[in-house]
Amino acid sequence: MAASDAWNMGRTACPALTHPLAAQERRVRDHFETNAGDYFETHSGEAGGAREIRDRYLAALGARLTGASALDVACGPGNFAAWAARRVKGPVVGLDFSAAMIRIAKERFSDVDFVVGDARRLPFASGAYDVVYSFRSLQHVPDMEGAIAEMARVAAPGGALLFDFVNAWNPLGALRSTASVSRRFIYLRAHTRRAIGALCARLGLVVDEWLPIQLLADSANARKYFGARPLAWLPRLFERANEWSARCRFLDALALRVLVVAKKPPVREDAAPAAQATVVDDPICSTAS
């Protein structure tokens, strides 16, 4: 099945981004529209010592790409979606709210169907995709919980969901989340593992793994903030710390980014129709933090 066929198969009436955008949302959109080209390099994992971090995402995703279709939510320039497209039998769709990101993705990758859309209002039918994932993006969505609920809705029963979050117990994550209220930084929100676990439970998701991704910002991002002297040595320190933390399990609770690997339970054959509807079609938007 072609990617475009999957899009039509899973598509409902695609709502334009017509909801009122708060100032924070406009700042996020403007940031990614302006810097879309830079993100292709940082997401590729070949720049700034991010390769090991990228490979941790890919290892988790590759272990779950056993189905026929996949959806990359907030796909950015499409690197992860293109990687997934080479490993699944069926179509892969990438969605992002930045038209500039989608334009770059379409120019570079022809085997993925890329579309502009809102993570909080996914234009797909319930249960349309076997694997639904989002990497390094949802922390910028003001209603991250609503986006995760939408991901759960469009995942097929028995399918997998993978998404990461910025850990509020990490000092850098907490500081960055607080600083995001200023105009110096784009919006970013940190969460606790307990809050994310409670949200997954309310959505009927079963969490299989909590995977620490990195202790500090990767060096590519660190250079954006500390590249000028006298702090030019910090990005290399961040890179070393991330490499070291991968071998020190006692630091897992303090990881800056944590990847959640969850499963949407299959619909029980003996379940009542109402119970089936609850599992598949009832996204719960929580603001637990």
C-alpha positions in Angstrom: 0.0 0.0 0.0 1.4 3.4 -0.9 1.9 6.0 1.7 -0.8 8.2 0.1 -3.2 5.3 0.3 -2.6 5.0 4.0 -3.2 8.7 4.4 -6.5 8.4 2.7 -7.3 5.2 4.6 -6.7 6.8 8.0 -7.8 10.3 7.2 -10.8 12.0 8.7 -11.8 15.6 7.8 -8.4 17.2 8.3 -8.9 20.3 10.5 -6.7 23.3 9.6 -4.9 24.8 12.5 -7.8 27.1 13.3 -7.8 27.1 17.1 -6.6 30.3 18.7 -2.8 30.3 19.1 -1.5 31.6 22.3 1.6 33.7 22.3 3.7 30.7 23.4 2.5 28.7 20.5 3.2 31.4 18.0 6.7 31.6 19.4 7.2 27.9 19.0 5.9 28.0 15.4 8.0 31.0 14.5 11.1 29.3 16.0 10.8 26.1 14.0 9.7 27.9 10.8 12.9 30.0 11.0 15.3 27.3 12.1 14.0 24.3 10.1 17.2 23.8 8.2 19.3 23.6 11.3 17.1 20.9 12.7 17.8 18.5 9.8 21.4 18.4 11.0 20.8 18.1 14.7 18.1 15.4 14.2 20.3 13.3 11.9 22.5 12.5 14.8 25.7 13.2 12.9 26.2 16.7 14.3 27.4 17.7 17.7 28.0 14.3 19.2 24.3 13.3 19.0 24.8 10.0 17.4 24.6 7.9 20.5 21.5 9.7 21.6 19.9 9.2 18.2 20.8 5.5 18.3 19.0 5.0 21.6 15.7 6.2 20.0 16.2 4.1 17.0 17.0 1.0 19.0 13.7 1.3 20.9 11.7 2.2 17.7 13.3 -0.6 15.7 12.3 -3.2 18.2 8.6 -2.2 17.8 8.4 -1.8 14.0 6.8 -5.2 13.5 3.5 -3.9 12.2 2.3 -2.7 8.8 2.2 1.1 9.4 3.7 3.8 11.5 2.9 7.5 12.3 5.6 10.0 13.3 4.0 12.8 15.3 5.8 16.2 15.2 8.3 14.6 12.8 10.4 17.7 12.2 12.6 17.3 9.1 11.6 13.7 8.8 14.8 11.8 9.7 13.2 9.3 12.1 10.2 8.8 9.7 12.6 8.0 6.8 14.5 5.5 8.9 11.2 3.8 9.9 10.0 3.7 6.3 12.9 1.4 5.4 11.9 -1.1 8.1 8.1 -1.6 7.9 6.0 -3.5 5.4 3.4 -0.8 5.0 3.3 3.0 4.9 4.8 5.6 7.2 3.3 9.0 7.6 5.0 12.0 9.2 3.1 15.0 10.6 4.3 18.3 11.8 2.7 21.7 12.4 5.7 23.5 10.7 5.2 23.9 7.0 8.9 24.7 6.6 9.8 21.4 8.3 7.4 19.4 6.1 8.8 21.1 3.0 12.4 20.0 3.9 11.2 16.5 4.7 9.4 16.2 1.3 12.5 17.4 -0.5 14.8 14.9 1.2 12.6 11.8 1.6 10.3 10.4 -1.0 9.2 7.2 0.7 7.2 8.9 3.5 3.9 10.8 3.2 4.5 14.1 5.0 1.6 16.3 6.0 1.1 19.5 7.9 -1.1 19.0 11.0 -1.7 19.5 14.7 -0.5 16.9 17.2 -3.5 17.7 19.4 -6.0 17.1 16.6 -4.6 14.3 14.5 -6.4 14.0 11.2 -6.6 10.2 11.3 -9.2 7.6 12.2 -9.0 5.8 15.5 -6.8 2.8 15.4 -5.2 3.6 12.1 -1.5 2.9 12.8 0.4 0.0 14.4 3.2 2.2 15.8 2.8 5.8 16.8 5.8 7.7 18.1 7.2 11.2 18.7 10.8 12.0 19.6 12.3 15.2 20.9 9.2 17.3 20.1 6.2 17.0 22.5 7.8 19.1 25.2 7.2 22.1 23.0 3.4 21.4 22.8 1.5 23.5 25.4 -1.1 20.7 25.7 1.3 17.8 25.6 -1.2 15.6 27.4 -3.7 16.2 24.7 -1.2 15.2 22.0 -0.4 12.0 23.8 -4.1 11.2 24.1 -4.5 11.7 20.4 -1.5 9.4 19.7 -3.3 6.8 21.8 -6.5 7.2 19.9 -5.0 6.7 16.5 -2.8 3.7 17.6 -4.3 0.3 16.7 -5.3 -2.0 19.6 -2.3 -4.0 20.4 -0.1 -1.3 18.9 2.9 0.5 20.3 3.3 4.1 21.4 6.7 5.7 22.0 7.3 9.3 23.2 9.8 11.1 25.3 9.4 13.9 27.9 11.7 16.3 29.7 12.2 15.1 33.3 11.2 17.7 35.9 13.6 16.0 38.4 16.6 16.9 36.2 18.0 20.3 37.3 18.5 21.4 33.7 15.0 20.3 32.7 13.4 22.1 35.6 15.4 25.3 34.9 14.7 25.2 31.2 11.0 24.7 31.9 10.9 27.7 34.2 12.9 29.8 31.8 10.6 29.0 28.9 8.2 31.6 30.2 10.6 34.3 29.1 11.0 35.3 25.5 14.6 34.1 25.4 13.5 30.4 25.1 10.8 28.7 23.1 8.1 27.0 25.2 9.2 23.8 27.0 7.5 22.0 29.7 8.9 19.4 32.0 7.0 16.5 33.6 7.6 14.0 36.3 7.6 10.3 35.6 4.7 9.9 38.1 2.5 12.4 36.1 3.3 10.7 32.8 2.6 7.3 34.3 -0.8 8.5 35.7 -1.7 9.9 32.3 -0.9 6.6 30.5 -3.0 4.7 33.1 -6.0 7.0 32.4 -5.6 6.5 28.7 -5.5 2.7 29.2 -1.9 2.4 28.1 0.4 -0.2 29.5 4.0 1.2 30.0 6.5 -1.5 29.1 9.7 0.6 29.6 11.1 3.9 30.9 14.3 4.4 29.0 16.7 7.2 30.0 18.0 9.0 26.9 20.4 11.6 28.1 21.6 13.2 31.3 22.2 16.7 29.8 21.5 18.5 26.6 23.4 17.1 23.6 26.4 19.1 22.6 24.7 20.4 19.4 22.0 22.1 21.4 24.5 23.1 24.2 26.5 25.0 21.6 23.4 27.2 20.9 23.4 28.4 24.5 27.1 28.1 25.5 29.0 28.2 22.3 30.6 31.6 23.0 33.6 32.0 25.2 34.2 31.6 28.1 31.7 28.8 28.1 32.8 27.1 24.9 34.1 24.0 26.8 30.6 23.2 28.2 29.2 21.4 25.1 32.0 18.9 25.1 31.4 18.4 28.8 27.8 17.7 28.2 28.7 15.2 25.5 31.0 13.3 27.9 28.4 13.4 30.6 25.8 11.8 28.3 28.2 9.0 27.3 29.1 8.3 30.9 25.5 8.4 32.2 24.5 5.6 29.8 26.7 3.3 31.8 25.6 4.5 35.2 22.1 3.2 36.0 21.9 5.0 39.3 21.6 8.3 37.4 18.5 7.1 35.5 16.1 9.0 37.8 17.9 12.2 36.9 17.9 11.8 33.1 17.0 14.9 31.2 15.0 13.0 28.6 13.1 9.8 29.3 11.6 7.7 26.5 8.2 6.0 27.3 7.6 2.7 25.5 3.9 1.8 26.0 1.4 -0.6 24.5 -2.3 -0.1 23.7 -4.0 -3.2 24.9 -5.9 -5.3 22.3 -9.6 -5.2 22.4 -10.9 -8.2 24.3 -13.2 -10.4 22.4 -15.5 -10.9 25.4 -15.6 -7.1 26.2 -18.8 -5.2 26.0 -19.1 -2.7 23.1 -19.1 0.2 25.5 -15.8 -1.0 27.0 -14.3 -1.3 23.5 -15.2 2.3 22.7 -13.6 3.4 25.9 -10.3 1.8 25.1 -10.1 2.9 21.5 -11.9 6.2 21.1 -11.9 8.1 24.4 -8.8 10.3 24.6 -8.5 11.9 28.0 -6.7 15.2 28.1 -5.1 15.6 31.5 -3.0 18.4 32.8 -1.4 16.5 35.6 2.1 17.7 36.1 
